[in-house]
Amino acid sequence: MKIGVIGAGQLGRMLALAGIPLGLRFLFLDRSADAPAGQIAPVIVGEFEDKAKLAYLGRQVDLITFDWENVSVEALSAVKATIPVRPPPAALAAAQDRVLEKALFRELRIPTPRFAVVDAHAELTQAVTRIGIPGVLKTRRLGYDGKGQFVVRTAQDVEAAWESLAGKPLIYEAFVDFSHECSLIAVRSTAGAMAFYPLSANTHVDGILSHTVAPWAQRSLERQAQGHVRRLLLHFDYAGALTVEFFVVGGRLYANEMAPRVHNSGHWTIEGAVTSQFENHLRAILGWPLGSTEALGHTAMINFIGSLPQREKWLGERNLFFHDYGKEPRPKRKVGHCTILERSAARRDARLKRLLKEYRGR
């Protein structure tokens, strides 16, 4: 069985590493032959919107999946006529546009921050009047890791936000005064079986995920999250991994965004769960039985952003698992991660604090 993957980044790389022991083969489509997954499997070099390259990929494999959202839904829909594409392109389309995404959350009764479409300066003024300040002006498409966003904290920020992002389709959202950010990763197979990983708590720095801890034992919030994500899975007749990021306000969750793929906040599952999100994504899209999502202990995942720490020193740490993506160092670029595994949340949190201080102070 050969799987075609659109995108050969670190997520695609980890998909291949999870699938090879299962006897799967992989072929990637990416803009660069030097992408991380290229160290594991062949890469077709081309644009993600190139219909001819997508069609060629489809002829070489048994099934197509993807490792990020910015893929042409139109081109994928054409390929879907001849070969399975999973997760469904409809979920991809919703995740690519923040307005469609937020409207879907509303339709499915999933709480989400108030929002308004902004295509003109007058609409921004109306949105600010109706929703209020503070708020966040965002591009509707192609925003990730904090890109394409402007926080409006005062009335004086409105003009600066418009000047920064004008010319693109925009959305204005109410600013959420949250206590935590968390995410839930779920998997659903083509046979309809579902499984949920434990809720994880995420910390971002400059809009980029810095670190994640899991399980984040908040039973009430976990039940809410599972209910919300289950509705999305059923709505799309979904197959694969689906991640939803939430803001925590009091005892309530507000959906921020969804990712129809494996997710950075689930990297901890490679060593910290019985079955990783990557293996379960493959099992799900192939219709194979899902593996257990049970946590093996208390884990923390640290993203290496910009550069790697001193490898030899960190490899000497007990129960620390080091991942180098094979990328050239660059500011704000995810070049690797590590996971630590402990017997208790207290021990995990103490080690996490120490390692973060060491990494950031290097």
C-alpha beads as a LAMMPS data file, in Angstrom:
LAMMPS data file: protein, C-alpha beads

362 atoms
361 bonds

1 atom types
1 bond types

-500.0 500.0 xlo xhi
-500.0 500.0 ylo yhi
-500.0 500.0 zlo zhi

Masses

1 110.0

Atoms # bond

1 1 1 0.000 0.000 0.000
2 1 1 1.417 3.376 -1.019
3 1 1 0.224 6.618 0.606
4 1 1 0.520 9.947 -1.185
5 1 1 1.105 12.887 1.146
6 1 1 0.745 16.507 0.082
7 1 1 3.346 18.385 2.074
8 1 1 6.684 16.903 3.104
9 1 1 7.309 18.874 6.283
10 1 1 8.012 17.447 9.705
11 1 1 4.422 16.228 10.046
12 1 1 4.726 14.263 6.819
13 1 1 8.083 12.947 7.970
14 1 1 6.569 11.649 11.202
15 1 1 3.665 10.098 9.285
16 1 1 6.147 8.124 7.206
17 1 1 8.168 7.093 10.248
18 1 1 4.955 5.782 11.829
19 1 1 3.768 4.015 8.690
20 1 1 6.913 2.250 7.515
21 1 1 6.808 -0.325 10.368
22 1 1 3.230 -1.105 9.267
23 1 1 4.469 -2.004 5.792
24 1 1 3.314 1.236 4.156
25 1 1 5.225 3.129 1.470
26 1 1 5.067 6.875 0.882
27 1 1 5.341 9.411 -1.930
28 1 1 5.267 13.135 -1.174
29 1 1 4.449 16.296 -3.102
30 1 1 6.262 19.402 -1.896
31 1 1 7.766 22.628 -3.179
32 1 1 11.225 21.498 -2.062
33 1 1 13.107 18.240 -2.456
34 1 1 14.968 19.158 0.749
35 1 1 11.818 19.075 2.893
36 1 1 12.122 16.927 6.059
37 1 1 10.128 13.974 4.694
38 1 1 12.484 13.824 1.716
39 1 1 14.981 12.111 4.010
40 1 1 12.485 9.251 4.421
41 1 1 10.710 8.831 1.070
42 1 1 10.680 10.219 -2.517
43 1 1 9.342 13.727 -3.148
44 1 1 7.629 15.029 -6.290
45 1 1 8.667 18.684 -6.516
46 1 1 5.845 21.053 -7.427
47 1 1 3.305 23.559 -6.174
48 1 1 0.432 22.321 -4.014
49 1 1 -2.019 23.994 -6.420
50 1 1 -0.565 22.290 -9.499
51 1 1 -3.406 20.120 -10.811
52 1 1 -1.104 18.173 -13.119
53 1 1 1.310 17.311 -10.283
54 1 1 -1.585 16.333 -8.006
55 1 1 -3.033 14.143 -10.739
56 1 1 0.375 12.524 -11.255
57 1 1 0.667 11.873 -7.509
58 1 1 -2.787 10.294 -7.584
59 1 1 -1.748 7.884 -10.311
60 1 1 1.240 6.649 -8.302
61 1 1 -0.473 5.899 -4.979
62 1 1 -3.477 4.141 -3.452
63 1 1 -4.707 6.995 -1.243
64 1 1 -3.916 10.674 -0.678
65 1 1 -3.660 12.588 2.596
66 1 1 -1.944 15.884 3.545
67 1 1 0.196 17.328 6.314
68 1 1 -1.051 20.924 6.210
69 1 1 -4.097 22.952 5.206
70 1 1 -2.929 25.200 2.380
71 1 1 -3.724 22.773 -0.418
72 1 1 -5.992 23.469 -3.383
73 1 1 -9.415 22.073 -2.500
74 1 1 -10.485 22.387 -6.129
75 1 1 -7.536 20.317 -7.325
76 1 1 -8.028 17.762 -4.546
77 1 1 -11.708 17.417 -5.408
78 1 1 -10.744 16.556 -8.988
79 1 1 -8.286 13.909 -7.762
80 1 1 -10.946 12.545 -5.385
81 1 1 -12.939 11.397 -8.415
82 1 1 -10.305 8.751 -9.121
83 1 1 -8.634 8.013 -5.760
84 1 1 -9.624 8.353 -2.081
85 1 1 -8.602 11.630 -0.435
86 1 1 -8.749 11.589 3.364
87 1 1 -9.579 13.572 5.453
88 1 1 -12.411 14.892 3.229
89 1 1 -11.702 18.040 1.189
90 1 1 -14.830 19.637 2.693
91 1 1 -13.120 19.710 6.096
92 1 1 -10.030 21.193 4.481
93 1 1 -12.131 23.930 2.849
94 1 1 -13.663 24.908 6.192
95 1 1 -10.286 25.011 7.937
96 1 1 -8.757 27.200 5.214
97 1 1 -11.172 30.094 5.772
98 1 1 -11.636 31.478 9.287
99 1 1 -15.118 32.799 8.466
100 1 1 -16.336 29.441 7.152
101 1 1 -14.716 27.750 10.142
102 1 1 -16.377 30.037 12.697
103 1 1 -19.737 29.788 10.910
104 1 1 -19.476 25.994 11.058
105 1 1 -18.763 26.111 14.780
106 1 1 -21.903 28.200 15.242
107 1 1 -23.964 25.850 13.086
108 1 1 -22.861 22.863 15.181
109 1 1 -23.441 24.684 18.488
110 1 1 -19.757 24.809 19.340
111 1 1 -19.039 28.001 21.315
112 1 1 -16.633 30.322 19.519
113 1 1 -15.671 34.006 19.889
114 1 1 -17.928 36.584 18.236
115 1 1 -16.733 37.552 14.768
116 1 1 -17.514 39.684 11.734
117 1 1 -16.468 39.606 8.087
118 1 1 -14.272 42.573 7.123
119 1 1 -13.734 43.345 3.447
120 1 1 -13.684 47.146 3.671
121 1 1 -12.618 49.854 6.108
122 1 1 -16.246 50.702 6.894
123 1 1 -16.905 47.061 7.815
124 1 1 -13.981 47.126 10.247
125 1 1 -15.429 50.222 11.904
126 1 1 -18.819 48.501 12.167
127 1 1 -17.254 45.308 13.529
128 1 1 -15.320 47.197 16.204
129 1 1 -18.490 49.061 17.219
130 1 1 -20.546 45.870 17.438
131 1 1 -17.978 43.453 18.917
132 1 1 -15.884 45.924 20.857
133 1 1 -12.257 46.402 21.851
134 1 1 -10.023 44.528 22.470
135 1 1 -10.296 42.355 19.389
136 1 1 -8.133 40.635 16.798
137 1 1 -8.080 41.441 13.090
138 1 1 -6.950 38.392 11.094
139 1 1 -6.585 37.327 7.512
140 1 1 -9.276 34.827 6.596
141 1 1 -6.759 32.553 4.887
142 1 1 -3.112 31.480 5.209
143 1 1 -2.643 32.611 8.805
144 1 1 -0.598 30.285 11.027
145 1 1 1.966 30.538 13.842
146 1 1 0.779 34.057 14.634
147 1 1 1.103 35.350 11.074
148 1 1 -1.608 37.555 9.552
149 1 1 -2.937 38.869 12.872
150 1 1 -3.144 42.251 14.576
151 1 1 -4.415 42.673 18.134
152 1 1 -6.563 45.798 18.494
153 1 1 -6.138 46.898 22.113
154 1 1 -7.202 50.553 21.815
155 1 1 -9.208 52.692 19.409
156 1 1 -5.903 54.042 18.090
157 1 1 -4.914 50.529 16.969
158 1 1 -7.787 50.232 14.489
159 1 1 -6.111 52.256 11.747
160 1 1 -2.774 50.514 12.258
161 1 1 -4.478 47.123 12.018
162 1 1 -6.191 48.122 8.790
163 1 1 -2.980 49.462 7.251
164 1 1 -1.164 46.263 8.228
165 1 1 -3.646 43.801 6.727
166 1 1 -5.775 45.736 4.202
167 1 1 -6.128 44.270 0.738
168 1 1 -6.884 40.744 1.955
169 1 1 -10.191 39.186 3.054
170 1 1 -10.303 39.685 6.825
171 1 1 -12.181 38.677 9.955
172 1 1 -12.508 40.628 13.186
173 1 1 -12.865 38.490 16.312
174 1 1 -13.582 39.333 19.919
175 1 1 -10.481 39.071 22.079
176 1 1 -10.839 36.185 24.506
177 1 1 -9.447 36.673 28.013
178 1 1 -8.603 33.018 28.514
179 1 1 -6.850 31.252 31.369
180 1 1 -5.465 28.421 29.224
181 1 1 -5.194 27.244 25.661
182 1 1 -5.810 23.557 25.072
183 1 1 -6.372 21.144 22.227
184 1 1 -8.092 17.855 21.625
185 1 1 -6.943 15.407 18.982
186 1 1 -9.467 12.845 17.767
187 1 1 -9.327 10.115 15.158
188 1 1 -12.184 8.558 13.220
189 1 1 -11.825 5.639 10.843
190 1 1 -13.618 5.011 7.576
191 1 1 -15.597 2.379 9.514
192 1 1 -16.896 5.072 11.898
193 1 1 -14.833 4.108 14.955
194 1 1 -13.719 7.092 17.053
195 1 1 -10.982 7.617 19.613
196 1 1 -9.884 10.681 21.581
197 1 1 -6.491 11.524 23.005
198 1 1 -6.300 13.147 26.437
199 1 1 -6.743 16.900 26.470
200 1 1 -3.441 18.792 26.265
201 1 1 -2.576 22.269 27.547
202 1 1 -0.587 24.472 25.154
203 1 1 1.575 27.543 25.672
204 1 1 2.361 29.856 22.755
205 1 1 5.113 32.451 22.496
206 1 1 4.809 35.086 19.757
207 1 1 1.971 33.062 18.227
208 1 1 4.058 29.860 17.923
209 1 1 3.491 26.784 20.068
210 1 1 6.265 26.703 22.663
211 1 1 5.316 23.643 24.718
212 1 1 2.504 21.231 25.496
213 1 1 1.696 19.151 28.561
214 1 1 -0.530 16.077 28.557
215 1 1 -2.671 14.627 29.886
216 1 1 -4.219 17.843 31.154
217 1 1 -6.608 16.299 33.663
218 1 1 -9.691 18.524 33.455
219 1 1 -12.588 16.053 33.274
220 1 1 -15.381 18.570 32.659
221 1 1 -13.432 20.348 29.920
222 1 1 -12.460 17.046 28.329
223 1 1 -16.107 15.993 28.131
224 1 1 -17.014 19.316 26.529
225 1 1 -14.170 19.040 24.025
226 1 1 -15.067 15.492 23.043
227 1 1 -18.687 16.492 22.476
228 1 1 -17.699 19.427 20.275
229 1 1 -15.182 17.442 18.220
230 1 1 -17.544 14.488 17.840
231 1 1 -20.063 16.771 16.122
232 1 1 -17.408 17.877 13.648
233 1 1 -16.366 14.289 12.911
234 1 1 -19.939 13.253 12.203
235 1 1 -20.732 16.401 10.203
236 1 1 -17.958 15.675 7.705
237 1 1 -18.197 11.857 7.813
238 1 1 -14.574 12.329 8.721
239 1 1 -11.668 9.890 8.375
240 1 1 -8.275 10.669 9.892
241 1 1 -6.960 12.827 12.710
242 1 1 -8.738 16.075 13.568
243 1 1 -7.446 18.651 16.050
244 1 1 -9.434 21.479 17.592
245 1 1 -7.764 24.223 19.616
246 1 1 -9.798 25.819 22.386
247 1 1 -9.623 28.806 24.722
248 1 1 -10.564 28.061 28.344
249 1 1 -12.704 30.741 29.985
250 1 1 -13.880 29.765 33.438
251 1 1 -15.319 26.303 33.054
252 1 1 -16.191 26.710 29.391
253 1 1 -14.409 26.040 26.109
254 1 1 -14.432 28.335 23.076
255 1 1 -13.240 26.845 19.791
256 1 1 -10.465 28.884 18.212
257 1 1 -9.599 26.819 15.147
258 1 1 -9.463 23.306 13.773
259 1 1 -6.795 21.437 11.844
260 1 1 -7.882 18.500 9.652
261 1 1 -4.585 16.666 10.085
262 1 1 -2.045 15.543 12.630
263 1 1 -0.986 18.443 14.836
264 1 1 2.019 19.962 16.601
265 1 1 0.300 19.705 19.995
266 1 1 0.086 15.933 19.494
267 1 1 3.801 15.266 19.048
268 1 1 3.867 14.023 22.635
269 1 1 1.846 10.981 21.544
270 1 1 4.862 9.440 19.763
271 1 1 6.428 8.394 23.063
272 1 1 3.665 9.349 25.488
273 1 1 0.701 7.325 24.208
274 1 1 0.154 3.677 23.347
275 1 1 -0.468 4.642 19.704
276 1 1 0.791 7.924 18.253
277 1 1 -1.486 10.373 16.435
278 1 1 0.543 9.646 13.286
279 1 1 -0.030 5.897 13.351
280 1 1 -3.693 6.351 14.235
281 1 1 -4.181 8.820 11.383
282 1 1 -2.887 6.183 8.977
283 1 1 -4.989 3.450 10.560
284 1 1 -8.060 5.692 10.310
285 1 1 -7.702 6.678 6.648
286 1 1 -7.036 3.048 5.696
287 1 1 -10.007 1.709 7.659
288 1 1 -7.785 -0.334 9.964
289 1 1 -8.617 -0.810 13.675
290 1 1 -7.643 2.218 15.735
291 1 1 -4.917 1.866 18.345
292 1 1 -5.275 2.813 21.989
293 1 1 -4.962 6.538 22.745
294 1 1 -4.158 5.931 26.414
295 1 1 -1.349 8.030 27.892
296 1 1 1.674 6.122 29.192
297 1 1 2.517 8.673 31.861
298 1 1 2.787 12.442 32.185
299 1 1 4.451 14.091 29.210
300 1 1 5.672 17.479 28.068
301 1 1 6.687 18.442 24.542
302 1 1 9.052 21.353 23.865
303 1 1 9.296 22.851 20.386
304 1 1 12.798 23.800 19.271
305 1 1 12.237 27.106 17.485
306 1 1 15.007 28.758 15.502
307 1 1 17.772 26.399 16.617
308 1 1 18.404 23.132 18.410
309 1 1 19.760 22.866 21.965
310 1 1 23.072 21.162 22.693
311 1 1 22.270 17.661 21.482
312 1 1 24.807 15.721 23.544
313 1 1 23.721 17.313 26.814
314 1 1 19.997 16.832 26.212
315 1 1 20.460 13.232 25.102
316 1 1 21.896 12.567 28.535
317 1 1 18.555 13.440 30.130
318 1 1 16.550 10.506 31.480
319 1 1 13.370 9.713 29.510
320 1 1 13.941 12.543 27.033
321 1 1 13.205 11.829 23.365
322 1 1 14.946 14.092 20.861
323 1 1 13.624 14.858 17.354
324 1 1 15.703 16.770 14.793
325 1 1 13.713 17.614 11.627
326 1 1 16.795 18.123 9.470
327 1 1 15.981 21.786 8.791
328 1 1 18.366 24.694 8.473
329 1 1 18.136 26.931 11.572
330 1 1 16.139 30.114 11.034
331 1 1 14.356 32.520 13.399
332 1 1 10.813 31.409 14.304
333 1 1 11.246 28.146 12.381
334 1 1 10.339 24.833 14.038
335 1 1 13.496 22.779 13.669
336 1 1 12.779 19.979 16.132
337 1 1 11.178 19.011 19.410
338 1 1 11.690 16.837 22.437
339 1 1 9.327 14.947 24.695
340 1 1 9.901 14.139 28.361
341 1 1 8.020 11.377 30.137
342 1 1 7.464 11.256 33.889
343 1 1 5.475 9.252 36.437
344 1 1 3.708 12.294 37.896
345 1 1 2.523 15.688 36.702
346 1 1 4.559 17.412 39.425
347 1 1 7.826 15.793 38.334
348 1 1 7.017 16.526 34.683
349 1 1 6.273 20.175 35.362
350 1 1 9.470 20.664 37.384
351 1 1 11.600 19.177 34.594
352 1 1 9.765 21.186 31.966
353 1 1 10.449 24.425 33.823
354 1 1 14.151 23.586 34.125
355 1 1 14.555 22.566 30.495
356 1 1 12.691 25.601 29.164
357 1 1 14.949 27.872 31.184
358 1 1 18.026 26.057 29.906
359 1 1 16.873 26.147 26.281
360 1 1 15.794 29.775 26.223
361 1 1 18.829 30.935 28.160
362 1 1 21.340 29.158 25.988

Bonds

1 1 1 2
2 1 2 3
3 1 3 4
4 1 4 5
5 1 5 6
6 1 6 7
7 1 7 8
8 1 8 9
9 1 9 10
10 1 10 11
11 1 11 12
12 1 12 13
13 1 13 14
14 1 14 15
15 1 15 16
16 1 16 17
17 1 17 18
18 1 18 19
19 1 19 20
20 1 20 21
21 1 21 22
22 1 22 23
23 1 23 24
24 1 24 25
25 1 25 26
26 1 26 27
27 1 27 28
28 1 28 29
29 1 29 30
30 1 30 31
31 1 31 32
32 1 32 33
33 1 33 34
34 1 34 35
35 1 35 36
36 1 36 37
37 1 37 38
38 1 38 39
39 1 39 40
40 1 40 41
41 1 41 42
42 1 42 43
43 1 43 44
44 1 44 45
45 1 45 46
46 1 46 47
47 1 47 48
48 1 48 49
49 1 49 50
50 1 50 51
51 1 51 52
52 1 52 53
53 1 53 54
54 1 54 55
55 1 55 56
56 1 56 57
57 1 57 58
58 1 58 59
59 1 59 60
60 1 60 61
61 1 61 62
62 1 62 63
63 1 63 64
64 1 64 65
65 1 65 66
66 1 66 67
67 1 67 68
68 1 68 69
69 1 69 70
70 1 70 71
71 1 71 72
72 1 72 73
73 1 73 74
74 1 74 75
75 1 75 76
76 1 76 77
77 1 77 78
78 1 78 79
79 1 79 80
80 1 80 81
81 1 81 82
82 1 82 83
83 1 83 84
84 1 84 85
85 1 85 86
86 1 86 87
87 1 87 88
88 1 88 89
89 1 89 90
90 1 90 91
91 1 91 92
92 1 92 93
93 1 93 94
94 1 94 95
95 1 95 96
96 1 96 97
97 1 97 98
98 1 98 99
99 1 99 100
100 1 100 101
101 1 101 102
102 1 102 103
103 1 103 104
104 1 104 105
105 1 105 106
106 1 106 107
107 1 107 108
108 1 108 109
109 1 109 110
110 1 110 111
111 1 111 112
112 1 112 113
113 1 113 114
114 1 114 115
115 1 115 116
116 1 116 117
117 1 117 118
118 1 118 119
119 1 119 120
120 1 120 121
121 1 121 122
122 1 122 123
123 1 123 124
124 1 124 125
125 1 125 126
126 1 126 127
127 1 127 128
128 1 128 129
129 1 129 130
130 1 130 131
131 1 131 132
132 1 132 133
133 1 133 134
134 1 134 135
135 1 135 136
136 1 136 137
137 1 137 138
138 1 138 139
139 1 139 140
140 1 140 141
141 1 141 142
142 1 142 143
143 1 143 144
144 1 144 145
145 1 145 146
146 1 146 147
147 1 147 148
148 1 148 149
149 1 149 150
150 1 150 151
151 1 151 152
152 1 152 153
153 1 153 154
154 1 154 155
155 1 155 156
156 1 156 157
157 1 157 158
158 1 158 159
159 1 159 160
160 1 160 161
161 1 161 162
162 1 162 163
163 1 163 164
164 1 164 165
165 1 165 166
166 1 166 167
167 1 167 168
168 1 168 169
169 1 169 170
170 1 170 171
171 1 171 172
172 1 172 173
173 1 173 174
174 1 174 175
175 1 175 176
176 1 176 177
177 1 177 178
178 1 178 179
179 1 179 180
180 1 180 181
181 1 181 182
182 1 182 183
183 1 183 184
184 1 184 185
185 1 185 186
186 1 186 187
187 1 187 188
188 1 188 189
189 1 189 190
190 1 190 191
191 1 191 192
192 1 192 193
193 1 193 194
194 1 194 195
195 1 195 196
196 1 196 197
197 1 197 198
198 1 198 199
199 1 199 200
200 1 200 201
201 1 201 202
202 1 202 203
203 1 203 204
204 1 204 205
205 1 205 206
206 1 206 207
207 1 207 208
208 1 208 209
209 1 209 210
210 1 210 211
211 1 211 212
212 1 212 213
213 1 213 214
214 1 214 215
215 1 215 216
216 1 216 217
217 1 217 218
218 1 218 219
219 1 219 220
220 1 220 221
221 1 221 222
222 1 222 223
223 1 223 224
224 1 224 225
225 1 225 226
226 1 226 227
227 1 227 228
228 1 228 229
229 1 229 230
230 1 230 231
231 1 231 232
232 1 232 233
233 1 233 234
234 1 234 235
235 1 235 236
236 1 236 237
237 1 237 238
238 1 238 239
239 1 239 240
240 1 240 241
241 1 241 242
242 1 242 243
243 1 243 244
244 1 244 245
245 1 245 246
246 1 246 247
247 1 247 248
248 1 248 249
249 1 249 250
250 1 250 251
251 1 251 252
252 1 252 253
253 1 253 254
254 1 254 255
255 1 255 256
256 1 256 257
257 1 257 258
258 1 258 259
259 1 259 260
260 1 260 261
261 1 261 262
262 1 262 263
263 1 263 264
264 1 264 265
265 1 265 266
266 1 266 267
267 1 267 268
268 1 268 269
269 1 269 270
270 1 270 271
271 1 271 272
272 1 272 273
273 1 273 274
274 1 274 275
275 1 275 276
276 1 276 277
277 1 277 278
278 1 278 279
279 1 279 280
280 1 280 281
281 1 281 282
282 1 282 283
283 1 283 284
284 1 284 285
285 1 285 286
286 1 286 287
287 1 287 288
288 1 288 289
289 1 289 290
290 1 290 291
291 1 291 292
292 1 292 293
293 1 293 294
294 1 294 295
295 1 295 296
296 1 296 297
297 1 297 298
298 1 298 299
299 1 299 300
300 1 300 301
301 1 301 302
302 1 302 303
303 1 303 304
304 1 304 305
305 1 305 306
306 1 306 307
307 1 307 308
308 1 308 309
309 1 309 310
310 1 310 311
311 1 311 312
312 1 312 313
313 1 313 314
314 1 314 315
315 1 315 316
316 1 316 317
317 1 317 318
318 1 318 319
319 1 319 320
320 1 320 321
321 1 321 322
322 1 322 323
323 1 323 324
324 1 324 325
325 1 325 326
326 1 326 327
327 1 327 328
328 1 328 329
329 1 329 330
330 1 330 331
331 1 331 332
332 1 332 333
333 1 333 334
334 1 334 335
335 1 335 336
336 1 336 337
337 1 337 338
338 1 338 339
339 1 339 340
340 1 340 341
341 1 341 342
342 1 342 343
343 1 343 344
344 1 344 345
345 1 345 346
346 1 346 347
347 1 347 348
348 1 348 349
349 1 349 350
350 1 350 351
351 1 351 352
352 1 352 353
353 1 353 354
354 1 354 355
355 1 355 356
356 1 356 357
357 1 357 358
358 1 358 359
359 1 359 360
360 1 360 361
361 1 361 362
